[in-house]
Amino acid sequence: MKADNNSVIIKGNKYGIVVVLDPDIEFDELKKIVSKKFKESKKFFEKAKMAISFEGRKLSDEEQKEILDIISNNTDMQIVCIIDNDPKTEELFKKTLEQKLMEIESATGQFYKGILRSGTSLEFETSVIIIGDVNNGARVVSKGNIIVLGSLRGNAYAGAGGNTNAFVVALDMRPTQIRIADTIARSPDKPVKDETKEAKIAFLEDGYIYIEPLNKSILNDIKL
């Protein structure tokens, strides 16, 4: 296909430029047009620091580098970043960012001091350390981890944002119900009488919630 004046279109604002490239002409011919267009537009981009994105044509990494070199050689503009318009890449970045934010929320936390009595419900965006008891009929929800420095006899829901690495710790673990992400564990209808108070941790593994004594080995396996 023969090149024309619209084979390369430069659209810009004070923050960045979009270079629209004809997908049908030969790449060598395209490079000549890019060079000509940016040489003619040099005064508009003098000493500018810009972001750039490419549309209209899928470029390999090498082709992208060649065009960036042409722009650099024909203008005083400094390209500070390249914006990828690939929806699949954008979705991947979005999911990765959401996961990282979830990990940060789980690793940070806040304190709550007091006894949660029956009918009380508290929800937290981050992990929470409760200094006090969570009585039967009370409910605690956290997108991160739940740590109860007291007795847990009510409901605890950790990893409410879908974090399967979340956990629940209590100095006296006797919950009515524990939920981690989408998995639920309930206490038996007739719980075995056990007067021994022992710090325990509830965690999710292979689709099941396990409640085990909190020891050094378990602590080393905790993922924040």
Kinemage of the C-alpha trace (Angstrom):
@kinemage 1
@onewidth
@group {chain A} dominant
@subgroup {mainchain}
@vectorlist {calphas} color= white
{ca met a 1} P 0.000 0.000 0.000
{ca lys a 2} L 1.288 3.454 -0.909
{ca ala a 3} L 1.953 5.817 1.972
{ca asp a 4} L 0.098 9.124 2.287
{ca asn a 5} L 0.103 12.097 4.640
{ca asn a 6} L -2.162 10.263 7.050
{ca ser a 7} L 0.057 7.181 7.403
{ca val a 8} L 1.440 8.691 10.609
{ca ile a 9} L -0.730 10.940 12.760
{ca ile a 10} L 0.592 12.667 15.877
{ca lys a 11} L -1.981 13.660 18.496
{ca gly a 12} L -0.815 15.336 21.674
{ca asn a 13} L -1.524 17.403 24.755
{ca lys a 14} L 0.687 18.862 27.469
{ca tyr a 15} L 1.098 15.449 29.133
{ca gly a 16} L 1.785 13.103 26.248
{ca ile a 17} L 1.370 12.134 22.635
{ca val a 18} L -0.412 9.392 20.743
{ca val a 19} L 1.199 8.283 17.489
{ca val a 20} L -1.281 6.624 15.137
{ca leu a 21} L 0.521 4.347 12.672
{ca asp a 22} L -0.794 2.919 9.406
{ca pro a 23} L -0.909 -0.878 9.803
{ca asp a 24} L -0.598 -1.646 6.076
{ca ile a 25} L 2.522 0.080 4.762
{ca glu a 26} L 6.043 -1.358 4.957
{ca phe a 27} L 7.822 -0.651 8.229
{ca asp a 28} L 10.849 0.917 6.529
{ca glu a 29} L 8.551 3.342 4.724
{ca leu a 30} L 6.744 4.030 7.997
{ca lys a 31} L 10.018 4.950 9.705
{ca lys a 32} L 10.763 7.544 6.996
{ca ile a 33} L 7.378 9.166 7.548
{ca val a 34} L 7.825 9.144 11.345
{ca ser a 35} L 11.187 10.851 10.908
{ca lys a 36} L 9.721 13.487 8.564
{ca lys a 37} L 6.684 14.172 10.736
{ca phe a 38} L 8.658 14.631 13.968
{ca lys a 39} L 11.301 16.748 12.236
{ca glu a 40} L 8.529 19.061 11.032
{ca ser a 41} L 6.977 19.108 14.521
{ca lys a 42} L 10.258 19.626 16.371
{ca lys a 43} L 9.443 23.145 17.575
{ca phe a 44} L 6.216 21.956 19.224
{ca phe a 45} L 8.035 19.427 21.429
{ca glu a 46} L 11.129 21.450 22.296
{ca lys a 47} L 12.670 20.119 25.547
{ca ala a 48} L 9.331 18.555 26.489
{ca lys a 49} L 9.070 15.550 28.780
{ca met a 50} L 6.263 13.390 27.478
{ca ala a 51} L 4.546 10.037 27.735
{ca ile a 52} L 3.926 8.282 24.446
{ca ser a 53} L 1.595 5.587 23.180
{ca phe a 54} L 1.194 3.922 19.795
{ca glu a 55} L -2.088 3.080 18.121
{ca gly a 56} L -3.206 1.554 14.846
{ca arg a 57} L -0.352 -0.882 14.452
{ca lys a 58} L 1.056 -3.653 16.649
{ca leu a 59} L 4.774 -3.051 17.131
{ca ser a 60} L 7.383 -5.537 18.285
{ca asp a 61} L 9.759 -4.407 21.029
{ca glu a 62} L 12.485 -3.878 18.417
{ca glu a 63} L 10.220 -1.855 16.121
{ca gln a 64} L 9.091 0.257 19.047
{ca lys a 65} L 12.709 0.944 19.981
{ca glu a 66} L 13.543 1.959 16.408
{ca ile a 67} L 10.705 4.474 16.307
{ca leu a 68} L 11.665 5.884 19.707
{ca asp a 69} L 15.237 6.321 18.444
{ca ile a 70} L 13.920 8.163 15.377
{ca ile a 71} L 11.881 10.491 17.580
{ca ser a 72} L 14.885 11.094 19.823
{ca asn a 73} L 17.130 11.872 16.847
{ca asn a 74} L 14.683 14.328 15.302
{ca thr a 75} L 13.410 16.225 18.339
{ca asp a 76} L 14.586 17.560 21.697
{ca met a 77} L 11.694 15.738 23.357
{ca gln a 78} L 12.359 13.323 26.228
{ca ile a 79} L 10.121 10.252 26.334
{ca val a 80} L 9.627 9.473 30.035
{ca cys a 81} L 7.271 6.512 29.681
{ca ile a 82} L 5.450 4.391 27.129
{ca ile a 83} L 1.769 3.650 27.658
{ca asp a 84} L 0.625 0.253 26.421
{ca asn a 85} L -2.893 0.302 24.982
{ca asp a 86} L -3.239 -3.490 24.889
{ca pro a 87} L -6.439 -4.346 26.858
{ca lys a 88} L -5.006 -7.749 27.889
{ca thr a 89} L -1.886 -6.115 29.314
{ca glu a 90} L -3.994 -3.491 31.056
{ca glu a 91} L -6.178 -6.193 32.629
{ca leu a 92} L -3.080 -8.089 33.797
{ca phe a 93} L -1.663 -4.921 35.371
{ca lys a 94} L -5.021 -4.271 37.035
{ca lys a 95} L -5.200 -7.757 38.566
{ca thr a 96} L -1.575 -7.582 39.714
{ca leu a 97} L -2.145 -4.172 41.288
{ca glu a 98} L -5.285 -5.366 43.071
{ca gln a 99} L -3.411 -8.394 44.438
{ca lys a 100} L -0.546 -6.229 45.681
{ca leu a 101} L -2.963 -3.822 47.346
{ca met a 102} L -4.665 -6.779 49.006
{ca glu a 103} L -1.292 -8.021 50.287
{ca ile a 104} L -0.477 -4.569 51.658
{ca glu a 105} L -3.859 -4.363 53.385
{ca ser a 106} L -3.272 -7.790 54.941
{ca ala a 107} L 0.205 -6.887 56.182
{ca thr a 108} L -0.937 -3.627 57.795
{ca gly a 109} L -3.555 -3.394 60.484
{ca gln a 110} L -5.217 -1.554 63.317
{ca phe a 111} L -6.117 -2.131 66.967
{ca tyr a 112} L -9.505 -2.353 68.615
{ca lys a 113} L -9.790 -2.439 72.394
{ca gly a 114} L -12.945 -3.667 74.062
{ca ile a 115} L -15.319 -6.589 74.442
{ca leu a 116} L -17.555 -7.406 71.472
{ca arg a 117} L -20.867 -8.471 72.967
{ca ser a 118} L -23.689 -10.425 71.331
{ca gly a 119} L -25.218 -8.515 68.410
{ca thr a 120} L -22.092 -6.420 67.791
{ca ser a 121} L -20.627 -6.480 64.272
{ca leu a 122} L -17.361 -4.805 63.270
{ca glu a 123} L -15.836 -4.615 59.767
{ca phe a 124} L -12.271 -3.597 58.892
{ca glu a 125} L -10.563 -2.832 55.580
{ca thr a 126} L -7.202 -3.960 57.024
{ca ser a 127} L -6.042 -6.627 59.450
{ca val a 128} L -7.243 -6.084 63.013
{ca ile a 129} L -5.912 -6.906 66.481
{ca ile a 130} L -8.717 -7.045 69.045
{ca ile a 131} L -7.646 -6.531 72.638
{ca gly a 132} L -10.555 -8.193 74.395
{ca asp a 133} L -13.095 -10.965 73.890
{ca val a 134} L -15.430 -11.637 70.983
{ca asn a 135} L -18.497 -13.097 72.654
{ca asn a 136} L -20.981 -15.577 71.235
{ca gly a 137} L -23.308 -13.704 68.869
{ca ala a 138} L -20.703 -11.063 67.947
{ca arg a 139} L -19.108 -10.825 64.495
{ca val a 140} L -15.751 -9.551 63.177
{ca val a 141} L -15.047 -9.103 59.450
{ca ser a 142} L -11.657 -8.155 58.019
{ca lys a 143} L -10.193 -8.062 54.508
{ca gly a 144} L -6.919 -9.032 56.165
{ca asn a 145} L -6.169 -11.086 59.275
{ca ile a 146} L -7.973 -11.223 62.614
{ca ile a 147} L -6.037 -11.550 65.874
{ca val a 148} L -7.983 -11.768 69.122
{ca leu a 149} L -5.988 -11.195 72.300
{ca gly a 150} L -8.716 -12.817 74.309
{ca ser a 151} L -11.478 -15.356 73.764
{ca leu a 152} L -13.075 -15.854 70.342
{ca arg a 153} L -16.548 -17.350 70.777
{ca gly a 154} L -18.449 -15.491 68.062
{ca asn a 155} L -18.037 -15.355 64.269
{ca ala a 156} L -14.785 -14.360 62.548
{ca tyr a 157} L -14.516 -13.684 58.798
{ca ala a 158} L -10.951 -13.058 57.582
{ca gly a 159} L -9.823 -12.469 53.998
{ca ala a 160} L -13.180 -10.888 53.155
{ca gly a 161} L -11.709 -9.486 49.932
{ca gly a 162} L -10.841 -12.992 48.733
{ca asn a 163} L -7.402 -13.301 50.334
{ca thr a 164} L -6.875 -17.047 50.863
{ca asn a 165} L -3.664 -16.415 52.829
{ca ala a 166} L -5.586 -14.653 55.618
{ca phe a 167} L -5.738 -16.232 59.076
{ca val a 168} L -7.459 -15.965 62.455
{ca val a 169} L -5.564 -16.153 65.749
{ca ala a 170} L -7.077 -16.227 69.241
{ca leu a 171} L -5.660 -16.828 72.704
{ca asp a 172} L -8.789 -18.855 73.434
{ca met a 173} L -10.190 -20.289 70.199
{ca arg a 174} L -13.824 -21.400 70.573
{ca pro a 175} L -15.609 -19.740 67.611
{ca thr a 176} L -19.182 -20.294 66.518
{ca gln a 177} L -18.048 -19.908 62.923
{ca ile a 178} L -14.832 -19.066 61.101
{ca arg a 179} L -14.720 -18.012 57.468
{ca ile a 180} L -11.584 -17.409 55.403
{ca ala a 181} L -12.164 -16.057 51.887
{ca asp a 182} L -14.989 -18.274 50.557
{ca thr a 183} L -14.501 -21.242 52.919
{ca ile a 184} L -16.575 -21.652 56.085
{ca ala a 185} L -15.975 -23.822 59.160
{ca arg a 186} L -18.560 -24.158 61.911
{ca ser a 187} L -18.170 -25.426 65.435
{ca pro a 188} L -19.822 -28.777 66.176
{ca asp a 189} L -23.380 -28.746 67.560
{ca lys a 190} L -22.136 -30.383 70.750
{ca pro a 191} L -18.613 -29.066 71.300
{ca val a 192} L -16.254 -31.177 73.343
{ca lys a 193} L -15.642 -29.649 76.758
{ca asp a 194} L -12.090 -28.434 76.940
{ca glu a 195} L -11.132 -26.066 79.723
{ca thr a 196} L -7.577 -25.664 78.417
{ca lys a 197} L -6.981 -22.214 77.013
{ca glu a 198} L -4.386 -22.300 74.259
{ca ala a 199} L -3.459 -19.841 71.543
{ca lys a 200} L -4.532 -21.244 68.175
{ca ile a 201} L -4.521 -20.228 64.544
{ca ala a 202} L -7.113 -20.938 61.858
{ca phe a 203} L -5.828 -20.987 58.285
{ca leu a 204} L -6.937 -22.169 54.855
{ca glu a 205} L -5.141 -24.977 53.068
{ca asp a 206} L -6.287 -27.145 50.136
{ca gly a 207} L -9.828 -25.853 50.468
{ca tyr a 208} L -10.180 -26.680 54.184
{ca ile a 209} L -9.880 -24.561 57.318
{ca tyr a 210} L -7.514 -26.005 59.909
{ca ile a 211} L -7.262 -24.881 63.535
{ca glu a 212} L -3.958 -25.698 65.174
{ca pro a 213} L -1.934 -24.618 68.228
{ca leu a 214} L 0.102 -21.507 67.535
{ca asn a 215} L 3.781 -22.456 67.660
{ca lys a 216} L 7.055 -21.297 66.157
{ca ser a 217} L 6.768 -23.629 63.173
{ca ile a 218} L 3.317 -22.279 62.285
{ca leu a 219} L 4.521 -18.690 62.709
{ca asn a 220} L 7.339 -19.289 60.229
{ca asp a 221} L 4.810 -20.493 57.622
{ca ile a 222} L 2.530 -17.459 57.893
{ca lys a 223} L 2.315 -15.501 54.640
{ca leu a 224} L 1.691 -11.756 54.947
